[in-house]
Amino acid sequence: MTSIQHEIRRGAYYDSVVLMQLQRALLELQGVEDAGVVMATAANMELLEDSGLLVSGLEPRPEDLLIVVKATSELMANEALAQVDAILKHRRSSATDAYRPRSLESAIKALPEAAWVLISIPGRYAAAVARQALDHGKHVFLYSDNVTLEDEVELKTTARERGLLLMGPDCGTAIIDGVGFGFANHVRRGAIGLVGASGTGLQAISSTIHQLGQGISHALGTGGRDLKGEVGAITAHQGLDLLAQDADTQVIVIVSKPPDAEVAASLLAAARGTGKPTVIDFIGYAPPVGRFDNLIFTTSLHETARAAVERVAAGLDERARRRHGGQRRPGYLRGLFAGGTLAMEAVRGLQAFVGPIHTNLTVPGAIRLDDPLVSTGHTVLDLGEDVFTVGRLHPMIDNDLRIRRMRQEANDEHVSLLLLDVVLGEGAHPDPASELGPAIEDVRQHSGVEVGVLLVGTEEDPQDIDHQREILEAAGAHVTGDTISLVAFAAETLEPGGETQWPTVSSTALSAPVAGINVGLETFYDSLISQGAAAVHVDWRPPAGGDDRLMDILSKMKTSRPDTE
């Protein structure tokens, strides 16, 4: 008769790979039909119940190890449980026979040259170990998930202030000087450096680059939340800075799920500042342009890899080397559009380069103006909206409102750029440049603002597009024929604002021989050793056996203990 037997080991801890190996070994034993080996969290208990392995009356704690065996008889089930210790003793890991310190401090003494600490323990404990690593001046590869957003922000802020790199949490992949961390693939060394908020994205791109004949200098994971507004892409900025300093990196790749708008603008400004060709794949994000300055935008992982390889082959052209020193202007832009669709496309493009955009339009990521009569920060307005046209003609017909608003915006000392559209065709103003040209010249001379104009029309239109362009350019306006070019003009003209300066991470983070301390999955230790890196594995156990009440008491005792140094 089928029997289900169990064993609870109070406060016992093994990493998830060991538990998986134990479960598989139990399933291979004679008479065993099914087995479950889990830490007794609520989620794992639910999985056991769904599998028909939950024994009634069990009351394990989340920090307890629960082993359940379903066998053809009670005798077979008990015999299987009796072999657990022998199976655990013979689990395969090169960490088993090596020296295994019980604490991070002991591991650092055993391997003082280690610059990295790899952490893959349960998320509820991971932040505390990461803090210890930072306190000891170590860079951190934080594979653990379920770390709170608050802890992530605090850890990354601390790392930034100390000139350290913290990759993660939930960082699955990195390659440092040819040594893979986590789930990295074996790829040749080369000239392409990667920064990624997507572990499998990094793997797919680096593998494709390898298959296309090029190689990887370094691949720096950030964790999936790094490009959220709350985190501010701290690790991505540090990674870009490291790759910009790195002589072996000729081309940079950034891959991420769509970032928050203000983070994207800041990151793209930093990427432009590297001067190196940078291929960008914000997965699922419609790029504002195909290429701008040294930035190349792509829409798939394969395209990203191919574009990076092509840029290495092409070498560093003069456009990629160009700097904007002394040419870019501080201040805000104000967009005054007659066409709502043109204004919307401008907002979407500008968001990627110049920071948060305020507008009277509904555009994802943009900030809706409380009062469209009052601009704030970077503002783009559709002057054809009802609030502006009640009792007056549409701005495609009547320039009076726009000229008044141009002067109002130019009188703001914080404004350095005006953007306009001039739309020609039947029914539009018969000669718009004859009125807008003098107004543009006036605001440029008296306020010093630059003016960009998007001119829409054909040579067949009654206004004569060439004549309109001549008047506008003679007034000092930069005239483009499409929104993308207008956005590029704005990005080249304005100085990116809001960037926080912090101590840079030393380039030795990428160039020194890789040595690491592993806290968590023993397979990560095995991987480091197999790649020729020096490593120590910590025989980590949850403090106080994982008992939350005892951990709280110990924490309070530690904080209240007087300083004896």
Solvent accessible surface area in square Angstrom, and as a share of the most:
residue,aa,sasa,rsa
1,M,209,0.93
2,T,66,0.39
3,S,17,0.11
4,I,59,0.30
5,Q,48,0.21
6,H,69,0.31
7,E,52,0.23
8,I,47,0.24
9,R,48,0.18
10,R,139,0.51
11,G,20,0.19
12,A,23,0.18
13,Y,17,0.07
14,Y,42,0.16
15,D,11,0.06
16,S,74,0.48
17,V,30,0.17
18,V,7,0.04
19,L,14,0.07
20,M,83,0.37
21,Q,60,0.27
22,L,2,0.01
23,Q,58,0.26
24,R,144,0.53
25,A,26,0.20
26,L,0,0.00
27,L,71,0.35
28,E,145,0.65
29,L,41,0.21
30,Q,148,0.66
31,G,21,0.21
32,V,17,0.10
33,E,90,0.40
34,D,47,0.24
35,A,3,0.03
36,G,3,0.03
37,V,6,0.04
38,V,25,0.15
39,M,30,0.14
40,A,5,0.04
41,T,51,0.30
42,A,86,0.66
43,A,68,0.52
44,N,36,0.18
45,M,34,0.15
46,E,106,0.48
47,L,109,0.54
48,L,8,0.04
49,E,108,0.48
50,D,110,0.57
51,S,68,0.44
52,G,47,0.45
53,L,4,0.02
54,L,64,0.32
55,V,36,0.21
56,S,108,0.69
57,G,76,0.73
58,L,29,0.14
59,E,145,0.65
60,P,22,0.14
61,R,87,0.32
62,P,74,0.46
63,E,15,0.07
64,D,0,0.00
65,L,0,0.00
66,L,0,0.00
67,I,0,0.00
68,V,0,0.00
69,V,0,0.00
70,K,62,0.26
71,A,0,0.00
72,T,64,0.37
73,S,36,0.23
74,E,101,0.45
75,L,120,0.60
76,M,53,0.24
77,A,0,0.00
78,N,64,0.33
79,E,82,0.37
80,A,3,0.02
81,L,18,0.09
82,A,83,0.64
83,Q,77,0.34
84,V,0,0.00
85,D,86,0.45
86,A,54,0.42
87,I,35,0.18
88,L,9,0.05
89,K,156,0.66
90,H,139,0.62
91,R,48,0.18
92,R,218,0.80
93,S,20,0.13
94,S,58,0.38
95,A,0,0.00
96,T,54,0.32
97,D,136,0.71
98,A,41,0.32
99,Y,141,0.54
100,R,49,0.18
101,P,3,0.02
102,R,160,0.59
103,S,40,0.26
104,L,8,0.04
105,E,72,0.32
106,S,41,0.26
107,A,0,0.00
108,I,24,0.12
109,K,166,0.70
110,A,48,0.37
111,L,17,0.09
112,P,89,0.56
113,E,109,0.49
114,A,1,0.01
115,A,33,0.26
116,W,4,0.01
117,V,0,0.00
118,L,1,0.00
119,I,0,0.00
120,S,11,0.07
121,I,5,0.02
122,P,53,0.33
123,G,10,0.10
124,R,122,0.45
125,Y,16,0.06
126,A,0,0.00
127,A,8,0.06
128,A,49,0.38
129,V,10,0.06
130,A,0,0.00
131,R,79,0.29
132,Q,61,0.27
133,A,0,0.00
134,L,2,0.01
135,D,97,0.50
136,H,79,0.35
137,G,43,0.42
138,K,20,0.08
139,H,17,0.08
140,V,0,0.00
141,F,0,0.00
142,L,0,0.00
143,Y,60,0.23
144,S,4,0.03
145,D,73,0.38
146,N,131,0.67
147,V,6,0.03
148,T,72,0.42
149,L,47,0.23
150,E,129,0.58
151,D,34,0.17
152,E,1,0.00
153,V,47,0.27
154,E,81,0.36
155,L,1,0.01
156,K,1,0.00
157,T,36,0.21
158,T,31,0.18
159,A,1,0.00
160,R,46,0.17
161,E,110,0.49
162,R,122,0.44
163,G,12,0.12
164,L,16,0.08
165,L,0,0.00
166,L,1,0.01
167,M,0,0.00
168,G,0,0.00
169,P,6,0.04
170,D,88,0.46
171,C,4,0.02
172,G,15,0.15
173,T,4,0.02
174,A,0,0.00
175,I,8,0.04
176,I,0,0.00
177,D,43,0.22
178,G,36,0.35
179,V,17,0.10
180,G,9,0.09
181,F,1,0.00
182,G,15,0.14
183,F,107,0.45
184,A,22,0.17
185,N,60,0.31
186,H,163,0.73
187,V,29,0.17
188,R,103,0.38
189,R,115,0.42
190,G,25,0.24
191,A,9,0.07
192,I,0,0.00
193,G,0,0.00
194,L,0,0.00
195,V,2,0.01
196,G,2,0.02
197,A,6,0.04
198,S,13,0.08
199,G,26,0.25
200,T,107,0.62
201,G,2,0.02
202,L,1,0.01
203,Q,40,0.18
204,A,39,0.30
205,I,0,0.00
206,S,3,0.02
207,S,27,0.17
208,T,20,0.11
209,I,0,0.00
210,H,59,0.26
211,Q,141,0.63
212,L,59,0.29
213,G,52,0.50
214,Q,41,0.18
215,G,0,0.00
216,I,1,0.00
217,S,1,0.00
218,H,5,0.02
219,A,1,0.01
220,L,1,0.00
221,G,2,0.02
222,T,1,0.00
223,G,4,0.04
224,G,40,0.38
225,R,71,0.26
226,D,0,0.00
227,L,10,0.05
228,K,92,0.39
229,G,29,0.28
230,E,106,0.48
231,V,5,0.03
232,G,29,0.28
233,A,0,0.00
234,I,8,0.04
235,T,1,0.01
236,A,1,0.00
237,H,21,0.09
238,Q,4,0.02
239,G,0,0.00
240,L,3,0.01
241,D,47,0.25
242,L,1,0.00
243,L,0,0.00
244,A,33,0.26
245,Q,84,0.37
246,D,24,0.12
247,A,100,0.78
248,D,87,0.45
249,T,2,0.01
250,Q,75,0.33
251,V,1,0.00
252,I,0,0.00
253,V,0,0.00
254,I,3,0.01
255,V,0,0.00
256,S,3,0.02
257,K,121,0.51
258,P,73,0.46
259,P,17,0.11
260,D,58,0.30
261,A,21,0.17
262,E,79,0.36
263,V,8,0.05
264,A,4,0.03
265,A,4,0.03
266,S,29,0.19
267,L,0,0.00
268,L,0,0.00
269,A,9,0.07
270,A,23,0.18
271,A,0,0.00
272,R,12,0.04
273,G,48,0.46
274,T,17,0.10
275,G,8,0.07
276,K,29,0.12
277,P,1,0.01
278,T,0,0.00
279,V,0,0.00
280,I,1,0.00
281,D,1,0.01
282,F,6,0.03
283,I,67,0.34
284,G,80,0.77
285,Y,56,0.21
286,A,69,0.54
287,P,39,0.25
288,P,21,0.13
289,V,8,0.05
290,G,53,0.51
291,R,91,0.33
292,F,4,0.02
293,D,3,0.01
294,N,3,0.01
295,L,0,0.00
296,I,21,0.11
297,F,12,0.05
298,T,6,0.03
299,T,91,0.53
300,S,50,0.32
301,L,56,0.28
302,H,98,0.44
303,E,75,0.33
304,T,0,0.00
305,A,0,0.00
306,R,107,0.39
307,A,14,0.11
308,A,0,0.00
309,V,26,0.15
310,E,99,0.45
311,R,28,0.10
312,V,22,0.13
313,A,89,0.69
314,A,69,0.54
315,G,27,0.26
316,L,63,0.32
317,D,57,0.29
318,E,132,0.59
319,R,103,0.38
320,A,1,0.01
321,R,126,0.46
322,R,93,0.34
323,R,132,0.48
324,H,21,0.09
325,G,69,0.66
326,G,89,0.85
327,Q,129,0.57
328,R,47,0.17
329,R,69,0.25
330,P,95,0.60
331,G,29,0.28
332,Y,86,0.33
333,L,0,0.00
334,R,9,0.03
335,G,0,0.00
336,L,1,0.00
337,F,0,0.00
338,A,2,0.02
339,G,14,0.14
340,G,27,0.26
341,T,111,0.64
342,L,38,0.19
343,A,0,0.00
344,M,76,0.34
345,E,87,0.39
346,A,0,0.00
347,V,0,0.00
348,R,109,0.40
349,G,4,0.04
350,L,0,0.00
351,Q,16,0.07
352,A,1,0.01
353,F,9,0.04
354,V,16,0.09
355,G,9,0.09
356,P,54,0.34
357,I,0,0.00
358,H,33,0.15
359,T,0,0.00
360,N,7,0.04
361,L,16,0.08
362,T,111,0.64
363,V,8,0.05
364,P,105,0.66
365,G,53,0.51
366,A,21,0.17
367,I,78,0.40
368,R,134,0.49
369,L,14,0.07
370,D,152,0.79
371,D,60,0.31
372,P,26,0.16
373,L,97,0.48
374,V,92,0.53
375,S,19,0.12
376,T,62,0.36
377,G,15,0.14
378,H,24,0.11
379,T,1,0.01
380,V,0,0.00
381,L,0,0.00
382,D,10,0.05
383,L,0,0.00
384,G,19,0.19
385,E,59,0.26
386,D,112,0.58
387,V,83,0.47
388,F,10,0.04
389,T,30,0.17
390,V,123,0.71
391,G,88,0.84
392,R,94,0.34
393,L,105,0.52
394,H,64,0.29
395,P,3,0.02
396,M,64,0.29
397,I,75,0.38
398,D,41,0.21
399,N,3,0.02
400,D,57,0.30
401,L,31,0.15
402,R,5,0.02
403,I,23,0.12
404,R,155,0.56
405,R,12,0.04
406,M,0,0.00
407,R,111,0.40
408,Q,96,0.43
409,E,4,0.02
410,A,6,0.05
411,N,121,0.62
412,D,46,0.24
413,E,154,0.69
414,H,108,0.48
415,V,9,0.05
416,S,8,0.05
417,L,0,0.00
418,L,0,0.00
419,L,1,0.00
420,L,0,0.00
421,D,0,0.00
422,V,2,0.01
423,V,30,0.17
424,L,13,0.06
425,G,12,0.11
426,E,155,0.69
427,G,67,0.65
428,A,13,0.10
429,H,25,0.11
430,P,104,0.66
431,D,44,0.23
432,P,7,0.05
433,A,0,0.00
434,S,52,0.33
435,E,74,0.33
436,L,0,0.00
437,G,2,0.02
438,P,78,0.49
439,A,2,0.02
440,I,0,0.00
441,E,76,0.34
442,D,48,0.25
443,V,4,0.03
444,R,73,0.27
445,Q,128,0.57
446,H,146,0.65
447,S,45,0.29
448,G,36,0.35
449,V,2,0.01
450,E,46,0.21
451,V,1,0.00
452,G,0,0.00
453,V,0,0.00
454,L,1,0.00
455,L,4,0.02
456,V,53,0.31
457,G,31,0.29
458,T,69,0.40
459,E,126,0.56
460,E,145,0.65
461,D,31,0.16
462,P,91,0.57
463,Q,8,0.04
464,D,69,0.36
465,I,17,0.09
466,D,75,0.39
467,H,79,0.35
468,Q,1,0.00
469,R,79,0.29
470,E,110,0.49
471,I,43,0.22
472,L,0,0.00
473,E,85,0.38
474,A,88,0.68
475,A,8,0.06
476,G,27,0.26
477,A,8,0.06
478,H,84,0.38
479,V,23,0.13
480,T,13,0.08
481,G,58,0.56
482,D,66,0.34
483,T,7,0.04
484,I,84,0.43
485,S,44,0.28
486,L,1,0.00
487,V,3,0.02
488,A,21,0.16
489,F,29,0.12
490,A,0,0.00
491,A,1,0.01
492,E,58,0.26
493,T,14,0.08
494,L,3,0.02
495,E,88,0.40
496,P,34,0.21
497,G,66,0.63
498,G,83,0.80
499,E,67,0.30
500,T,82,0.48
501,Q,155,0.69
502,W,53,0.19
503,P,70,0.44
504,T,85,0.49
505,V,2,0.01
506,S,61,0.39
507,S,53,0.34
508,T,79,0.46
509,A,4,0.03
510,L,5,0.02
511,S,75,0.48
512,A,39,0.30
513,P,122,0.77
514,V,16,0.09
515,A,4,0.03
516,G,0,0.00
517,I,0,0.00
518,N,0,0.00
519,V,1,0.00
520,G,7,0.07
521,L,14,0.07
522,E,11,0.05
523,T,56,0.33
524,F,9,0.04
525,Y,11,0.04
526,D,39,0.20
527,S,34,0.22
528,L,1,0.01
529,I,70,0.36
530,S,92,0.59
531,Q,53,0.24
532,G,70,0.67
533,A,9,0.07
534,A,44,0.34
535,A,15,0.12
536,V,17,0.10
537,H,5,0.02
538,V,2,0.01
539,D,21,0.11
540,W,28,0.10
541,R,89,0.33
542,P,12,0.08
543,P,64,0.40
544,A,31,0.24
545,G,30,0.28
546,G,0,0.00
547,D,26,0.14
548,D,89,0.46
549,R,159,0.58
550,L,74,0.37
551,M,38,0.17
552,D,70,0.36
553,I,74,0.38
554,L,89,0.44
555,S,65,0.42
556,K,128,0.54
557,M,104,0.46
558,K,143,0.61
559,T,117,0.68
560,S,87,0.56
561,R,153,0.56
562,P,104,0.66
563,D,122,0.63
564,T,124,0.72
565,E,197,0.88
